[in-house]
């Protein structure tokens, strides 16, 4: 099954 | 004092149309360099980034960097009051509570101004690494829009596979499945803007939600070309260059097998 990732997983907060 | 004048005011209408269904509220940051905006959709699955260089405006002045907290639906309502040929000027004070929009008809016979109330918006600013992507596809924006629209009828998830030969968009759903492959144009094929070009270091396959790709294609009227940037296991970038002024880029997190 495919799970939708959140965008924050890839880009860190700054 | 902030003041930005765009002769082609319809551009601003198109930009807001391209964002407002995905993002409800956003801070537009104004500085000497120009306007930028970064915002996530409500589900935090995608991110939209707008960049408008100061040089792309017919007049641009920004004495002090300011942030305009905008409700994009409300801004869209005000921009609907501008004619398609109107010149649009944005104005704000150094510590603004409102954004003033002035619309002038081409013959100067009609001049209107509106004030939009600004909001305090708490947002998280994400750092987007300046990445070299394994695949970059340049294709007609209308073609991309059509593929996304067609495949969304069949299923929810699109598998995008990029190889040297072409880009394959695949979908499957309850009624069946489908694939659309667009092949790299040969140098002799017609207009530059109608071409499909692929720069590839290694083939990439990723899964994406068609619902979000559909939101991104609202930017189609902004230009004839769209660029897709992909690398394994990272968000796709769907980039619409805006002629002479900047670009709007959408980042969408992939769906990954559990």
Interface residues (C-beta under 8 A of the other chain):
Chain A: X1 X2 X3 X4 X5 X6 X7 X8 X9 X10 X11 X12 X13 X14
Chain B: X40 X43 X44 X45 X46 X47 X124 X125 X126 X127 X128 X129 X157 X207 X209 X234 X235 X251 X252 X253 X254 X255 X256 X257 X258
